[in-house]
Amino acid sequence: MSQAAPADRSVSRLVDDGLLTGEAVALDVRPASAVMRGGGTAIDVFATLVVIGGVLWLASSFSLDEAAVRAVAVTGLVVCLVVVPTAVETASRGRSLGKLVMGLRVVRDDGGAIGFRHAFIRALTGVLEIYLTLGGLAVVVGFLNPSSKRLGDLLAGTHAQVERVPRFEPQSFGVPTQLAGWAVTADVGRLPDPLERRIAAFFRNAPHLEPPRRAAIAASLAAEAAPFVSSVPDAPAELFIAAIAALRRERDLTALSLEDRRMADLAPVLTARPNGFPER
């Protein structure tokens, strides 16, 4: 008889493009794509090469013998390629110059902040897969991995996630005037959550769609929403789903307001102490 895996594992898994912790809690984060990671890495590499060039120029400006120049060069390479990236990612909790520009952050696979060990493994491995192979190994591994992890992430148990997301702009509109009379007597039931999200996404992206594509998507959504509406009006599909969205928002708001009033009325009873119960 096979035994089920323990539920309290500390290592999480990436499931269906989402992050699932060891406690089976799904985190709503988006792993960075290989292209975004490549852009951040290119910025970091350029900054590192500039620093290395400055160190070598300073070393050559002093009257040092060949052995001293080599020692300074080796020390500068170790500091710039391993020590500095490790210190920066540890102090900034997973960020570097390139990641700051691209809006990324490196985190553990369970969603927590990385520490010294993770940053050191990533920096040490980066010498091989980024500098010694001119980024070829990192590109191959990143494109083959579903979460765009490079070899250093696989060894350290980390991944890069997108932290800079577009500002949310709520779509607020009322019932279209053409359907105001219909809305008075219309019976609109609760729509399935996936359908509600698709309708909201449609109105958010509608200005960017071509007219034929916009009309086709609106007709598809109207056909899916029609079974939940009594007395389907003879109106364009986009106006129909706009009226449905507005009515559901207004009625949900009314229900929530009524629930808040009822809870406010019950608050004295729910928070009161029994008669004779001592104050402690």
ZIFENLIN-V465172 format. One record per residue. N is the residue number from 0. RES is the residue in one small letter. PSI is psi in degrees with one decimal (NA if undefined). OMEGA is omega in whole degrees, -180 to 180 (none if undefined). D_CENTER is the distance of its C-alpha to the mean C-alpha in Angstrom with 1 decimal. Layout:
# ZIFENLIN-V465172
n={N/N}
res={RES/RES}
psi={PSI/PSI}
omega={OMEGA/OMEGA}
d_center={D_CENTER/D_CENTER}
This chain:
# ZIFENLIN-V465172
n={0/1/2/3/4/5/6/7/8/9/10/11/12/13/14/15/16/17/18/19/20/21/22/23/24/25/26/27/28/29/30/31/32/33/34/35/36/37/38/39/40/41/42/43/44/45/46/47/48/49/50/51/52/53/54/55/56/57/58/59/60/61/62/63/64/65/66/67/68/69/70/71/72/73/74/75/76/77/78/79/80/81/82/83/84/85/86/87/88/89/90/91/92/93/94/95/96/97/98/99/100/101/102/103/104/105/106/107/108/109/110/111/112/113/114/115/116/117/118/119/120/121/122/123/124/125/126/127/128/129/130/131/132/133/134/135/136/137/138/139/140/141/142/143/144/145/146/147/148/149/150/151/152/153/154/155/156/157/158/159/160/161/162/163/164/165/166/167/168/169/170/171/172/173/174/175/176/177/178/179/180/181/182/183/184/185/186/187/188/189/190/191/192/193/194/195/196/197/198/199/200/201/202/203/204/205/206/207/208/209/210/211/212/213/214/215/216/217/218/219/220/221/222/223/224/225/226/227/228/229/230/231/232/233/234/235/236/237/238/239/240/241/242/243/244/245/246/247/248/249/250/251/252/253/254/255/256/257/258/259/260/261/262/263/264/265/266/267/268/269/270/271/272/273/274/275/276/277/278/279}
res={m/s/q/a/a/p/a/d/r/s/v/s/r/l/v/d/d/g/l/l/t/g/e/a/v/a/l/d/v/r/p/a/s/a/v/m/r/g/g/g/t/a/i/d/v/f/a/t/l/v/v/i/g/g/v/l/w/l/a/s/s/f/s/l/d/e/a/a/v/r/a/v/a/v/t/g/l/v/v/c/l/v/v/v/p/t/a/v/e/t/a/s/r/g/r/s/l/g/k/l/v/m/g/l/r/v/v/r/d/d/g/g/a/i/g/f/r/h/a/f/i/r/a/l/t/g/v/l/e/i/y/l/t/l/g/g/l/a/v/v/v/g/f/l/n/p/s/s/k/r/l/g/d/l/l/a/g/t/h/a/q/v/e/r/v/p/r/f/e/p/q/s/f/g/v/p/t/q/l/a/g/w/a/v/t/a/d/v/g/r/l/p/d/p/l/e/r/r/i/a/a/f/f/r/n/a/p/h/l/e/p/p/r/r/a/a/i/a/a/s/l/a/a/e/a/a/p/f/v/s/s/v/p/d/a/p/a/e/l/f/i/a/a/i/a/a/l/r/r/e/r/d/l/t/a/l/s/l/e/d/r/r/m/a/d/l/a/p/v/l/t/a/r/p/n/g/f/p/e/r}
psi={125.7/145.1/141.9/149.5/143.2/144.5/-13.1/35.4/143.3/-14.6/133.7/172.2/152.5/115.5/126.8/46.1/17.9/162.2/124.5/117.9/173.3/-20.1/14.2/35.2/121.6/127.9/132.2/76.2/158.6/115.2/145.0/144.3/165.3/-32.9/-44.3/-41.4/-37.8/-39.5/-43.7/-39.9/-38.8/-39.7/-42.8/-42.4/-42.1/-44.2/-39.2/-42.7/-35.7/-43.2/-42.4/-42.1/-38.4/-40.2/-43.9/-35.6/-40.2/-40.2/-37.7/-19.4/-18.0/153.4/77.3/151.1/174.5/-40.0/-40.8/-39.3/-42.4/-39.9/-42.7/-40.0/-45.1/-44.4/-42.1/-40.0/-44.0/-43.5/-44.9/-33.5/-25.4/-53.6/-50.7/-49.4/-38.3/-45.5/-41.8/-47.6/-33.3/-45.0/-35.5/6.7/48.6/16.0/157.0/-177.4/-46.8/-41.4/-34.1/-41.1/-40.7/-4.9/37.8/163.3/138.9/127.5/165.7/165.3/-17.3/7.7/-5.9/169.0/145.5/159.8/-167.1/-42.3/-45.6/-44.9/-39.3/-43.1/-41.9/-43.8/-41.6/-42.4/-30.9/-27.7/-39.5/-53.8/-15.5/-48.4/-47.6/-29.0/13.0/34.8/-2.8/-44.7/-41.6/-38.3/-45.2/-48.7/-40.3/-40.6/-24.3/-20.7/134.2/-24.3/14.5/34.0/142.9/178.7/-39.4/-35.3/-39.5/-38.8/-35.4/-12.7/44.4/171.1/162.8/133.8/155.2/124.6/-23.3/107.5/154.6/146.6/133.8/125.4/105.6/141.6/106.6/117.7/155.1/-173.0/131.2/143.0/-30.4/-23.3/16.7/-41.8/-40.0/-36.0/-22.3/-37.2/-0.2/144.6/105.0/113.5/173.5/128.3/152.8/145.1/-44.3/-38.3/-40.1/-40.9/-37.4/-36.6/-43.0/-41.2/-33.9/-47.9/-25.8/-33.6/-2.0/-41.5/-18.2/1.7/149.9/145.2/-46.2/-42.3/-39.0/-44.0/-37.5/-43.0/-41.1/-41.5/-39.1/-44.2/-37.9/-38.4/-36.5/-33.1/-18.6/-39.3/-17.2/5.8/133.1/131.8/73.9/124.5/158.6/85.5/161.7/148.7/-41.7/-39.6/-36.5/-49.9/-27.0/-41.6/-39.5/-47.1/-41.8/-42.6/-43.2/-39.1/-44.2/-41.3/-36.1/-39.1/-40.1/-42.2/-41.3/-38.8/-40.3/-40.8/-40.5/-39.7/-40.0/-40.9/-34.5/-37.3/-32.6/-9.6/-45.2/-35.3/-39.7/-29.2/-5.0/151.0/149.9/156.1/129.2/1.0/127.1/151.3/126.9/NA}
omega={-178/179/179/178/-180/-176/-174/177/-180/-179/-179/180/173/-176/177/178/177/-178/180/-178/179/177/179/176/-179/178/-178/179/-178/176/-180/178/179/180/178/179/178/177/178/179/179/178/179/-179/179/179/179/180/177/179/179/177/177/179/-180/178/177/-180/-179/-179/177/-180/-179/176/-174/-179/180/178/178/179/178/-179/180/179/179/178/-180/-179/-175/-175/-175/-172/-178/177/178/-179/-178/-178/178/-178/-177/-180/172/180/173/-179/-180/179/177/180/-177/-180/-178/173/176/-180/175/-180/175/177/-179/-180/180/177/-178/-177/-179/-179/-179/179/180/-179/-179/178/180/177/180/-169/-179/-173/-177/178/179/178/-177/-179/180/180/-178/-179/-179/-180/178/-178/-179/179/179/177/171/-175/179/177/179/-180/-177/-178/-178/172/180/179/-180/179/-179/-179/179/179/-178/178/-177/177/-179/176/179/178/178/-177/180/-177/-179/179/178/-176/-178/-176/-176/176/-178/179/179/-180/173/-177/179/180/178/179/179/177/178/179/179/-179/177/-177/-176/-179/-177/-177/173/-177/179/179/179/180/-179/179/179/179/179/179/179/178/179/-177/-176/180/-179/-177/175/-174/178/-176/175/-175/175/-175/-177/177/-180/-179/174/178/178/-179/-179/180/180/179/-179/-177/175/177/177/180/179/178/178/178/178/179/179/178/177/177/-179/-176/179/-180/-177/-177/-178/176/176/-180/179/179/-174/174/-178/none}
d_center={39.5/35.9/34.0/30.4/27.9/27.4/24.6/24.1/23.1/21.2/19.4/16.4/15.7/13.1/14.3/13.8/10.5/9.1/9.8/13.3/15.1/18.8/19.5/18.0/15.2/12.1/8.9/6.2/3.3/3.2/6.4/8.1/11.1/14.6/15.6/13.1/14.0/17.6/17.6/16.5/19.1/21.7/21.5/21.9/24.7/26.5/26.4/27.7/30.5/31.5/31.9/33.8/36.0/36.8/37.7/40.0/41.6/42.4/43.8/46.0/47.3/49.0/52.2/50.9/52.3/50.5/49.6/48.0/46.0/44.7/43.8/42.0/40.1/39.1/38.1/36.1/34.2/33.4/32.2/30.1/28.6/28.1/28.9/27.1/23.7/24.0/25.0/22.3/19.4/21.1/21.9/18.6/16.6/15.0/15.3/18.0/19.3/17.6/14.1/14.9/16.0/13.1/10.5/9.5/10.3/12.0/11.9/14.1/13.5/13.8/11.0/13.9/14.9/17.0/20.7/23.7/24.1/20.7/21.1/24.7/24.1/21.5/23.9/26.9/25.5/24.3/27.9/28.7/25.9/25.2/28.6/31.3/30.0/28.8/25.2/26.5/25.6/22.0/21.7/23.3/21.4/18.0/18.9/20.5/17.6/15.1/12.2/13.9/15.3/18.5/21.6/20.9/17.6/19.6/22.4/20.5/18.0/14.9/11.9/9.8/6.1/4.9/5.8/7.9/7.3/10.7/12.8/13.4/17.0/18.7/21.3/24.5/27.7/30.8/32.9/34.3/37.9/39.2/38.1/39.0/42.1/40.5/37.7/40.5/41.6/38.5/37.2/33.4/32.1/28.6/26.4/24.3/20.7/19.4/22.1/21.2/17.6/19.0/21.6/19.2/17.2/20.6/21.8/18.7/19.2/23.0/24.1/22.6/24.3/27.8/30.4/31.4/27.9/27.1/30.3/29.7/26.3/27.9/30.8/28.7/26.9/30.2/31.8/29.2/29.6/33.4/34.2/32.7/34.9/38.6/40.6/38.4/39.4/40.8/38.1/35.7/32.6/30.2/32.3/32.6/28.9/28.5/31.3/29.8/26.5/28.5/30.8/28.2/26.5/29.9/31.1/28.0/28.4/32.1/31.5/29.1/31.7/34.5/32.7/32.2/35.9/37.0/35.0/36.5/39.9/39.4/38.1/41.6/42.5/39.3/39.6/43.4/45.2/48.0/51.5/53.0/49.7/50.0/47.8/46.0}
